Amino acid sequence: MGNSGVALFTLSLNRPILIPDSPYARELQDVVGADWVHIYLGELTADVLQDSLSRASGMKDKVPDLGYFDWDAIGASYSELYRITSS
């Protein structure tokens, strides 16, 4: 994954993404869901694209839960981390 910002931006537009397998991809899929984060192994083929497009077609009126990436939640998590580590 070269740029996770593009993945998050695309998800924020309520569009599923197709990304190559990686630790980041699996973590993002765990957080947002397999309906939103489609992962492929190996080569990107026409079959992989068709499968992802078919899965994405059912998501038109849905919205991914991106609460994990909320700035307030991130700030609170870091604040707690610093509080714990400085004790």
C-alpha positions as CSV (number, residue, x, y, z in Angstrom):
1,M,0.0,0.0,0.0
2,G,1.6,3.2,-1.1
3,N,-0.8,5.7,0.1
4,S,-3.5,4.9,2.7
5,G,-4.8,8.5,2.4
6,V,-6.3,7.6,-1.0
7,A,-8.0,4.5,0.5
8,L,-9.5,6.5,3.4
9,F,-10.6,9.3,1.0
10,T,-12.3,6.9,-1.2
11,L,-14.1,5.2,1.7
12,S,-15.2,8.6,2.9
13,L,-17.0,9.1,-0.4
14,N,-18.9,5.9,0.4
15,R,-17.1,3.9,-2.2
16,P,-15.7,0.4,-1.6
17,I,-12.0,-0.1,-2.4
18,L,-9.9,-2.8,-4.0
19,I,-6.4,-3.1,-2.7
20,P,-3.6,-5.7,-2.7
21,D,-3.1,-7.9,0.3
22,S,-0.9,-6.5,3.0
23,P,-0.9,-6.1,6.8
24,Y,-2.4,-2.6,6.3
25,A,-5.1,-3.9,4.0
26,R,-6.1,-6.7,6.4
27,E,-6.2,-4.2,9.3
28,L,-8.3,-1.7,7.3
29,Q,-10.6,-4.5,6.3
30,D,-11.0,-5.6,10.0
31,V,-11.8,-2.0,11.0
32,V,-14.1,-1.0,8.1
33,G,-15.4,-4.4,7.0
34,A,-15.0,-6.8,4.1
35,D,-18.0,-5.2,2.2
36,W,-15.9,-2.0,2.0
37,V,-12.3,-3.2,1.7
38,H,-11.8,-5.8,-1.0
39,I,-8.4,-7.5,-0.9
40,Y,-6.8,-9.4,-3.7
41,L,-3.9,-11.8,-3.7
42,G,-1.3,-11.9,-6.5
43,E,-2.1,-10.4,-9.9
44,L,-4.9,-7.9,-10.5
45,T,-6.9,-9.7,-13.2
46,A,-10.2,-9.1,-15.0
47,D,-11.8,-11.7,-12.7
48,V,-10.6,-9.9,-9.6
49,L,-12.0,-6.6,-10.9
50,Q,-15.3,-8.2,-11.9
51,D,-15.7,-9.8,-8.5
52,S,-15.0,-6.6,-6.7
53,L,-17.4,-4.6,-9.0
54,S,-20.1,-7.2,-8.4
55,R,-19.7,-6.9,-4.6
56,A,-19.6,-3.1,-4.7
57,S,-22.8,-2.9,-6.7
58,G,-24.8,-3.8,-3.5
59,M,-23.3,-0.9,-1.5
60,K,-24.8,2.1,-3.3
61,D,-27.0,3.3,-0.5
62,K,-24.7,2.3,2.4
63,V,-22.1,4.2,4.4
64,P,-19.0,2.7,5.9
65,D,-18.4,3.1,9.6
66,L,-15.2,5.3,9.7
67,G,-15.6,6.2,13.4
68,Y,-12.2,4.5,14.1
69,F,-10.6,7.4,12.1
70,D,-12.5,10.2,13.8
71,W,-10.1,13.0,14.8
72,D,-11.6,13.3,18.3
73,A,-11.3,9.6,18.9
74,I,-7.7,9.6,17.7
75,G,-6.9,12.5,19.9
76,A,-8.4,10.9,22.9
77,S,-6.5,7.7,22.2
78,Y,-3.2,9.5,22.0
79,S,-4.0,11.5,25.1
80,E,-4.7,8.3,27.0
81,L,-1.5,6.7,25.7
82,Y,0.7,9.6,26.8
83,R,-1.1,9.7,30.2
84,I,-0.3,6.0,30.7
85,T,3.3,6.1,29.5
86,S,4.1,9.2,31.5
87,S,2.8,7.8,34.8
